[in-house]
Amino acid sequence: MQPIFSDNMVLQRNAPVPIYGEAETGTVVTVQFNGQVLNVTADAEFRWRVDLAPMAAGGPFELVVTCDENALTFHNVMVGEVWIAVGASNMARGPAGLREDLDLLRNNDFPAIRFFDLRGGSSLIAGTQYRGAWTVADRRAVRRMSGIAFWFAYDLHVATGVPVGVVVAVAGGGSDHWAARLELTLDPKLETYLARGDGRYESALAQKQAYEAALAAWRTAYLQAKSDGSRLPRKPREPRFGGGGATSHFYGKIAPLIPYRVGGVIWYIGIYDIGDSERMRLLVPAIARGWRREWGQDITFCMTEMVRLGGFTSNPASDGPRNLARNREAHAAVLQEPLSAVLSTVDISSGGVHFNNRHAVGSRAALAARALHFGEAIEYLGPIFDGMTVAGNEATLSFTHLGGGLTLSDSGPPRGFAVAGADGVFRPAEARIEGDTVVVSSPEVAVPVHVRYAFVDGPNVNLFSAAGLPMVGFRTDNFGVKGLSYYP
């Protein structure tokens, strides 16, 4: 069986749960779990699979898999929520980013929270090779766990009482590394990610075909040798099928997990994508579509915007490069897809690439999971721009996801707005809250045509919903963007 099946594992609640593995053709495999007993016969390719009926959260249980006279028993198995956390170095960093969290982490065990630290390579075609094991989040182990993933699981468990397991997949590289191939081939702009492959995919495909031919020959020889009583041949070792570049993390790390049942994905990647926002607007929703298609599930996606790197940009109308602003805007494109959220982090800063307040990011992801995946009637997004009306020299902005209304994190007034007239030149704007709207104006703009909020690399902002979530940055223009059809 695959490494994802180990002691301390978590199985997804309220859904059919695949249990699968390999056994000799014709062998009857029996799976016993939580009162269910299922039998299946291994097929001609030495594969077997059963699907446990949906179960409520609970545990611990034992999963027993019997084949002939051999039995595998997995202990301390929970039924709860299974999620995947994807990212690079910020996802890898531990949970103790804030001083106020230290006592909780040092003095408590978290037996209902488990992590699977996924160790996989790089591949351009899905294989089956990866490493890892489930670990209970006791006070020693938790220090080595992903901070964003831990606080996501912690908040989810505290709010629901449900066991939570997180598969953590961490690797460097751009978001295109985590995309499925088909979705990239369907759009000419996204297909340019694959152009950097230089024939590696074709080589990997030939390698995969050769391996499958060798595997088929081995199965035939194995069954014949067993029938003859002769020495059993050694199974061919699965190679890596190419590697590096677009799709390589998806097929090297994520695809081998399929069909293990999961509830959703939390995501923090961005630094590698800075400067590529035009393609990113297309890529982010394509990633969500590809994962859902490959898994055959309506997986919930929680994308996180990049935090502010360094200090504030003093002028909200700055005409600087705005690479981070465009990157945040690109991540917001995931809202085009169902069961998807973008987590605003414009209020979180870092001194460099890495940031400390990983607790806030994990907590916001947990809110999105509760709302989208569990169907709880709670607010999970910060205010999102919905429309603009103009009267005289003032523009009135309306929003969705108000979470009870608009609030300020300090004594105000609202900061971070810029406004432009027909000339397209943005000026810093004055702003005030009027009920559930924000009214903006500038003495230098007679008639507002476009408005921006937090659309600089280091936004100095203070607008939140009453639910405590920061307003998502936006702009009503599409200056400098070819074919922009989505406005967050």
C-alpha positions as CSV (number, residue, x, y, z in Angstrom):
1,M,0.0,0.0,0.0
2,Q,1.0,3.6,-0.5
3,P,2.8,5.6,2.2
4,I,-0.3,7.7,2.8
5,F,-1.7,4.6,4.6
6,S,0.1,4.6,7.9
7,D,-0.5,4.6,11.6
8,N,-2.1,7.9,12.7
9,M,-3.7,8.6,9.4
10,V,-6.9,10.6,8.9
11,L,-9.6,9.5,6.5
12,Q,-12.1,12.0,5.1
13,R,-15.5,12.1,6.8
14,N,-18.9,12.3,5.1
15,A,-17.7,10.9,1.8
16,P,-16.8,7.6,0.2
17,V,-13.2,6.7,1.2
18,P,-11.0,4.8,-1.3
19,I,-8.7,2.2,0.3
20,Y,-6.4,0.7,-2.3
21,G,-3.1,-1.1,-3.0
22,E,-1.5,-3.9,-4.9
23,A,-1.8,-7.7,-4.7
24,E,-1.3,-10.7,-7.0
25,T,-4.0,-11.1,-9.6
26,G,-7.0,-13.1,-8.3
27,T,-6.1,-12.6,-4.6
28,V,-9.0,-11.7,-2.4
29,V,-8.3,-8.7,-0.2
30,T,-10.4,-7.9,2.9
31,V,-10.6,-4.4,4.4
32,Q,-12.1,-3.9,7.9
33,F,-12.7,-0.5,9.4
34,N,-15.1,1.0,11.8
35,G,-17.6,-1.8,11.5
36,Q,-17.3,-2.1,7.7
37,V,-16.0,-5.3,6.1
38,L,-15.3,-5.2,2.3
39,N,-13.9,-7.8,0.0
40,V,-12.3,-7.2,-3.4
41,T,-10.3,-9.3,-5.9
42,A,-7.0,-7.9,-7.3
43,D,-7.2,-7.3,-11.0
44,A,-4.9,-8.3,-13.9
45,E,-2.6,-5.3,-13.2
46,F,-2.2,-6.4,-9.5
47,R,-4.4,-3.5,-8.3
48,W,-7.3,-3.5,-5.9
49,R,-9.6,-0.9,-4.4
50,V,-12.6,-0.7,-2.1
51,D,-14.6,2.4,-1.1
52,L,-15.6,2.7,2.5
53,A,-19.1,4.1,2.9
54,P,-19.3,7.7,4.2
55,M,-18.6,8.0,7.9
56,A,-19.1,10.6,10.6
57,A,-16.0,12.0,12.3
58,G,-14.5,9.9,15.1
59,G,-11.8,7.6,16.2
60,P,-9.3,6.3,17.0
61,F,-9.9,3.1,15.0
62,E,-7.9,0.3,13.4
63,L,-7.7,-0.3,9.7
64,V,-7.0,-3.9,8.9
65,V,-6.2,-5.1,5.4
66,T,-5.9,-8.9,5.0
67,C,-4.5,-10.7,1.9
68,D,-4.1,-14.5,2.0
69,E,-2.4,-15.1,5.3
70,N,-0.9,-11.7,5.5
71,A,-2.4,-8.7,7.4
72,L,-1.6,-5.0,7.7
73,T,-3.0,-3.2,10.7
74,F,-2.9,0.6,10.9
75,H,-3.4,2.0,14.4
76,N,-4.8,5.2,15.8
77,V,-6.7,6.1,12.6
78,M,-9.1,9.0,12.8
79,V,-12.1,10.0,10.6
80,G,-12.2,13.8,10.0
81,E,-11.0,16.4,7.6
82,V,-8.1,15.8,5.2
83,W,-6.6,18.8,3.4
84,I,-3.5,19.5,1.4
85,A,-1.2,22.5,2.1
86,V,0.8,23.6,-0.9
87,G,3.6,26.1,-0.9
88,A,7.3,27.0,-0.7
89,S,9.4,28.2,2.1
90,N,6.7,30.2,3.9
91,M,4.5,27.1,4.0
92,A,7.5,25.1,5.4
93,R,8.2,27.5,8.3
94,G,7.0,26.4,11.8
95,P,4.0,27.6,13.8
96,A,5.9,29.6,16.4
97,G,6.0,32.9,14.5
98,L,4.4,35.0,17.2
99,R,5.4,35.3,20.8
100,E,1.9,35.0,22.1
101,D,1.6,31.5,20.5
102,L,4.6,30.1,22.3
103,D,2.9,29.0,25.5
104,L,0.1,27.2,23.7
105,L,2.6,25.3,21.5
106,R,5.0,24.5,24.3
107,N,2.5,23.2,26.9
108,N,0.0,21.3,24.8
109,D,-0.4,18.2,22.7
110,F,-2.9,18.1,19.8
111,P,-3.9,14.5,19.4
112,A,-6.7,15.2,16.9
113,I,-4.3,17.1,14.6
114,R,-2.1,15.0,12.3
115,F,0.4,15.9,9.5
116,F,1.7,14.0,6.5
117,D,5.0,15.5,5.4
118,L,5.0,14.6,1.7
119,R,8.4,13.9,0.3
120,G,8.2,13.5,-3.5
121,G,10.4,14.3,-6.4
122,S,9.8,16.0,-9.7
123,S,8.0,14.3,-12.6
124,L,6.3,15.3,-15.8
125,I,4.0,12.2,-15.8
126,A,2.2,10.8,-12.8
127,G,4.0,7.9,-11.0
128,T,3.4,6.3,-7.7
129,Q,6.7,7.1,-5.8
130,Y,6.7,9.4,-2.8
131,R,7.6,9.1,0.9
132,G,6.1,10.2,4.2
133,A,4.2,9.1,7.2
134,W,1.4,10.5,9.4
135,T,2.5,12.2,12.6
136,V,0.5,13.3,15.6
137,A,0.9,16.9,16.5
138,D,2.3,16.5,20.0
139,R,4.3,19.4,21.6
140,R,7.6,18.1,20.2
141,A,6.5,17.2,16.7
142,V,4.5,20.4,16.2
143,R,7.6,22.5,16.2
144,R,8.7,20.9,12.9
145,M,5.3,21.2,11.2
146,S,4.1,23.8,8.8
147,G,2.9,26.9,10.7
148,I,0.2,27.9,8.2
149,A,-1.1,24.3,8.0
150,F,-1.0,23.9,11.8
151,W,-3.0,27.0,12.6
152,F,-5.4,26.1,9.8
153,A,-5.9,22.7,11.4
154,Y,-6.0,24.1,15.0
155,D,-8.7,26.6,14.2
156,L,-10.7,24.1,12.2
157,H,-10.5,21.6,15.0
158,V,-11.4,24.1,17.8
159,A,-14.4,25.4,15.8
160,T,-15.8,22.0,14.8
161,G,-14.4,19.4,17.2
162,V,-13.4,17.3,14.1
163,P,-10.0,15.6,13.7
164,V,-7.9,17.3,11.0
165,G,-5.2,15.8,8.9
166,V,-3.0,17.9,6.6
167,V,-0.8,16.6,3.8
168,V,2.0,19.2,3.5
169,A,3.6,19.5,0.0
170,V,6.4,22.0,-0.1
171,A,8.8,22.8,-3.0
172,G,10.4,25.8,-4.7
173,G,9.3,27.0,-8.1
174,G,6.4,28.9,-9.6
175,S,2.8,28.1,-9.5
176,D,2.9,26.5,-12.9
177,H,4.9,23.7,-11.4
178,W,1.7,22.7,-9.5
179,A,-0.6,22.7,-12.6
180,A,-2.0,19.7,-14.4
181,R,-0.8,19.5,-18.1
182,L,-4.2,19.4,-19.8
183,E,-5.3,22.8,-18.5
184,L,-2.1,24.4,-19.8
185,T,-2.6,23.0,-23.3
186,L,-6.1,24.4,-23.5
187,D,-5.0,28.1,-23.5
188,P,-2.3,29.4,-25.9
189,K,-1.0,31.8,-23.2
190,L,-0.7,29.0,-20.6
191,E,0.8,26.7,-23.1
192,T,3.9,28.9,-23.1
193,Y,4.7,27.4,-19.7
194,L,5.2,24.1,-21.4
195,A,7.4,25.5,-24.2
196,R,10.3,25.6,-21.7
197,G,10.2,21.8,-21.5
198,D,12.5,21.4,-24.6
199,G,11.2,17.9,-25.4
200,R,11.4,16.6,-21.8
201,Y,7.7,15.6,-21.8
202,E,8.1,13.5,-24.9
203,S,11.1,11.8,-23.4
204,A,9.2,11.2,-20.1
205,L,6.3,9.8,-22.0
206,A,8.5,7.3,-23.8
207,Q,10.1,6.4,-20.5
208,K,6.7,5.8,-18.9
209,Q,5.6,3.6,-21.8
210,A,8.8,1.6,-21.5
211,Y,8.3,1.2,-17.8
212,E,4.7,0.0,-18.2
213,A,5.8,-2.5,-20.8
214,A,8.5,-3.8,-18.4
215,L,5.9,-4.0,-15.6
216,A,3.5,-5.9,-17.8
217,A,6.2,-8.4,-18.7
218,W,7.2,-8.7,-15.0
219,R,3.6,-9.5,-14.0
220,T,3.4,-12.3,-16.6
221,A,6.8,-13.7,-15.5
222,Y,5.8,-13.5,-11.9
223,L,2.6,-15.4,-12.3
224,Q,4.4,-18.0,-14.4
225,A,7.2,-18.4,-11.9
226,K,4.8,-18.8,-9.1
227,S,2.9,-21.4,-11.0
228,D,6.1,-23.3,-11.8
229,G,7.5,-23.0,-8.4
230,S,10.6,-21.3,-9.8
231,R,12.4,-18.2,-8.5
232,L,10.2,-15.1,-8.6
233,P,11.5,-12.2,-10.8
234,R,12.3,-8.9,-9.3
235,K,9.8,-6.1,-9.9
236,P,11.1,-3.3,-12.1
237,R,11.8,-0.1,-10.1
238,E,9.7,2.8,-11.1
239,P,11.9,5.7,-12.4
240,R,11.1,9.4,-12.3
241,F,9.5,10.4,-15.5
242,G,11.4,13.6,-16.4
243,G,11.3,16.6,-14.1
244,G,11.6,20.3,-13.6
245,G,9.4,23.1,-14.8
246,A,5.7,23.3,-15.4
247,T,3.6,20.5,-14.0
248,S,6.6,18.8,-12.3
249,H,5.4,19.2,-8.7
250,F,1.9,18.2,-9.5
251,Y,2.9,14.9,-11.2
252,G,5.8,14.3,-8.9
253,K,4.1,15.0,-5.5
254,I,0.3,15.5,-5.8
255,A,-0.9,13.1,-8.5
256,P,0.6,10.0,-6.7
257,L,-1.8,10.7,-3.8
258,I,-4.8,10.3,-6.1
259,P,-7.4,8.8,-5.2
260,Y,-6.9,9.4,-1.5
261,R,-9.9,11.4,-0.5
262,V,-9.4,15.0,0.5
263,G,-11.6,17.9,1.3
264,G,-9.6,20.9,0.0
265,V,-6.4,22.7,-0.5
266,I,-4.8,25.7,1.2
267,W,-2.2,27.5,-0.9
268,Y,0.6,30.0,-0.3
269,I,2.9,30.5,-3.3
270,G,3.8,33.8,-4.9
271,I,7.4,35.0,-4.8
272,Y,8.4,32.9,-7.8
273,D,5.5,34.3,-9.8
274,I,6.2,38.0,-9.4
275,G,6.4,39.8,-12.7
276,D,4.2,37.2,-14.5
277,S,0.8,38.4,-13.4
278,E,-0.7,38.4,-16.9
279,R,-0.4,34.7,-17.2
280,M,-1.1,34.2,-13.5
281,R,-4.6,35.5,-13.9
282,L,-5.3,32.6,-16.2
283,L,-3.1,30.1,-14.4
284,V,-4.6,30.3,-10.9
285,P,-8.2,29.2,-11.9
286,A,-6.7,26.7,-14.3
287,I,-4.8,25.0,-11.4
288,A,-8.1,24.6,-9.5
289,R,-9.8,23.2,-12.5
290,G,-7.0,20.7,-13.2
291,W,-6.8,19.4,-9.7
292,R,-10.6,18.9,-9.6
293,R,-10.6,17.1,-12.9
294,E,-7.6,14.8,-12.0
295,W,-9.1,14.0,-8.6
296,G,-12.7,13.7,-9.8
297,Q,-13.7,15.7,-6.8
298,D,-15.1,19.2,-6.1
299,I,-12.1,20.2,-4.1
300,T,-12.3,23.4,-2.1
301,F,-9.4,25.9,-2.9
302,C,-8.2,28.6,-0.5
303,M,-5.6,30.8,-2.3
304,T,-3.6,33.2,-0.2
305,E,-2.4,36.5,-1.5
306,M,1.3,37.4,-0.9
307,V,1.9,39.5,2.3
308,R,3.5,42.9,2.1
309,L,7.3,42.6,1.6
310,G,9.1,45.3,3.6
311,G,7.7,48.8,4.4
312,F,4.8,50.8,3.2
313,T,4.4,52.6,-0.1
314,S,3.7,56.1,1.1
315,N,1.7,57.2,-1.9
316,P,-1.4,55.0,-2.7
317,A,-1.3,56.5,-6.3
318,S,2.3,55.5,-6.8
319,D,3.2,54.7,-10.4
320,G,5.9,52.2,-9.3
321,P,6.2,48.7,-10.7
322,R,3.4,47.2,-8.6
323,N,4.5,43.7,-9.2
324,L,3.2,42.5,-5.8
325,A,-0.1,44.3,-6.4
326,R,-0.5,42.6,-9.7
327,N,0.4,39.3,-8.1
328,R,-2.3,39.7,-5.5
329,E,-4.8,40.6,-8.2
330,A,-3.9,37.4,-10.1
331,H,-4.5,35.2,-7.1
332,A,-8.0,36.8,-6.7
333,A,-8.8,35.4,-10.1
334,V,-9.5,32.1,-8.4
335,L,-12.9,33.6,-7.4
336,Q,-14.0,32.8,-10.9
337,E,-14.1,29.1,-9.8
338,P,-16.7,27.6,-7.5
339,L,-15.8,26.6,-4.0
340,S,-12.8,29.0,-4.0
341,A,-11.6,31.8,-1.8
342,V,-8.8,34.4,-1.9
343,L,-7.4,35.2,1.5
344,S,-6.3,38.9,1.7
345,T,-3.1,39.5,3.6
346,V,-2.6,43.2,2.9
347,D,-2.5,43.8,6.7
348,I,0.4,41.3,7.2
349,S,4.0,42.4,6.6
350,S,7.4,40.8,6.5
351,G,10.9,42.1,6.7
352,G,11.9,40.1,3.6
353,V,10.5,37.0,1.8
354,H,9.4,35.3,5.1
355,F,6.8,36.5,7.5
356,N,5.9,35.7,11.1
357,N,2.2,35.9,11.4
358,R,1.4,32.5,9.9
359,H,-1.3,32.2,12.5
360,A,-3.5,34.8,10.7
361,V,-3.1,33.1,7.4
362,G,-4.0,29.7,8.7
363,S,-7.0,31.1,10.6
364,R,-8.3,32.8,7.5
365,A,-8.0,29.6,5.6
366,A,-10.0,27.8,8.3
367,L,-12.8,30.3,8.0
368,A,-12.9,29.7,4.2
369,A,-13.0,26.0,4.7
370,R,-15.8,26.2,7.2
371,A,-17.9,28.4,4.9
372,L,-17.2,26.7,1.6
373,H,-16.6,23.1,2.5
374,F,-18.8,22.7,5.6
375,G,-21.5,25.1,4.5
376,E,-21.4,27.2,7.7
377,A,-23.1,30.6,7.6
378,I,-20.0,32.6,8.5
379,E,-18.1,35.3,6.7
380,Y,-14.9,34.1,5.2
381,L,-13.7,36.8,2.9
382,G,-12.8,40.4,3.5
383,P,-15.0,43.1,1.7
384,I,-14.8,42.7,-2.1
385,F,-15.5,45.5,-4.5
386,D,-18.9,45.2,-6.1
387,G,-19.6,48.4,-8.0
388,M,-19.1,52.2,-8.3
389,T,-21.4,55.2,-8.9
390,V,-20.3,58.7,-9.5
391,A,-21.9,62.0,-8.5
392,G,-20.0,65.2,-9.0
393,N,-16.4,64.8,-7.9
394,E,-17.2,61.8,-5.6
395,A,-17.2,58.0,-6.3
396,T,-19.3,55.8,-4.1
397,L,-18.0,52.2,-3.8
398,S,-20.1,49.2,-2.8
399,F,-18.9,45.8,-1.5
400,T,-19.9,42.3,-0.9
401,H,-18.7,40.2,2.1
402,L,-19.2,43.0,4.5
403,G,-19.4,40.6,7.5
404,G,-21.7,43.0,9.4
405,G,-20.3,46.2,8.1
406,L,-17.1,48.2,7.4
407,T,-14.7,49.0,10.2
408,L,-11.3,50.6,10.6
409,S,-8.3,49.0,12.4
410,D,-7.3,52.4,13.8
411,S,-8.8,55.9,14.3
412,G,-8.9,56.5,10.5
413,P,-9.8,57.9,8.1
414,P,-9.7,55.0,5.5
415,R,-6.4,54.8,3.7
416,G,-5.1,53.2,0.6
417,F,-7.3,54.7,-2.1
418,A,-6.4,56.4,-5.4
419,V,-8.6,58.0,-8.0
420,A,-8.2,59.0,-11.6
421,G,-10.2,61.0,-14.1
422,A,-10.5,60.6,-17.8
423,D,-6.8,61.3,-18.2
424,G,-5.9,58.1,-16.4
425,V,-3.6,59.8,-13.9
426,F,-4.1,58.5,-10.4
427,R,-4.1,60.8,-7.4
428,P,-4.2,60.0,-3.7
429,A,-7.9,60.0,-2.6
430,E,-9.7,61.1,0.5
431,A,-12.1,58.5,1.8
432,R,-14.9,58.1,4.3
433,I,-17.3,55.3,5.3
434,E,-21.0,55.9,4.7
435,G,-23.0,53.0,5.9
436,D,-21.9,50.0,3.9
437,T,-20.1,52.1,1.2
438,V,-16.9,54.1,0.9
439,V,-17.0,57.5,-0.7
440,V,-13.7,58.6,-2.3
441,S,-12.6,61.9,-4.0
442,S,-9.6,64.0,-4.8
443,P,-9.4,67.8,-5.2
444,E,-7.3,67.1,-8.3
445,V,-9.9,65.0,-10.0
446,A,-13.1,66.7,-11.1
447,V,-15.0,63.6,-12.2
448,P,-13.7,60.2,-11.0
449,V,-13.5,57.5,-13.7
450,H,-11.3,54.8,-12.0
451,V,-10.6,53.9,-8.4
452,R,-7.8,51.7,-6.9
453,Y,-7.5,50.4,-3.4
454,A,-4.3,48.8,-2.0
455,F,-2.9,48.6,-5.5
456,V,0.7,49.3,-4.6
457,D,3.4,46.9,-3.5
458,G,3.4,48.0,0.1
459,P,-0.2,49.2,0.8
460,N,-0.8,51.2,4.0
461,V,-4.4,50.2,4.7
462,N,-6.9,50.0,7.5
463,L,-10.3,48.9,6.1
464,F,-11.8,45.7,7.5
465,S,-15.1,44.0,7.8
466,A,-16.8,43.7,11.1
467,A,-15.8,40.1,11.0
468,G,-12.1,41.2,11.3
469,L,-11.1,40.4,7.7
470,P,-9.2,43.0,5.6
471,M,-10.7,44.4,2.4
472,V,-9.4,42.7,-0.7
473,G,-7.4,45.1,-2.9
474,F,-8.9,46.1,-6.2
475,R,-8.9,48.4,-9.2
476,T,-11.6,49.4,-11.7
477,D,-9.1,50.0,-14.5
478,N,-7.2,47.6,-16.7
479,F,-4.3,49.8,-17.6
480,G,-1.2,47.9,-18.7
481,V,-3.0,44.6,-18.9
482,K,-3.7,42.8,-22.1
483,G,-7.1,41.0,-22.2
484,L,-7.9,41.5,-18.5
485,S,-11.5,40.3,-18.2
486,Y,-11.7,39.7,-14.5
487,Y,-11.9,42.4,-11.8
488,P,-11.6,41.2,-8.2
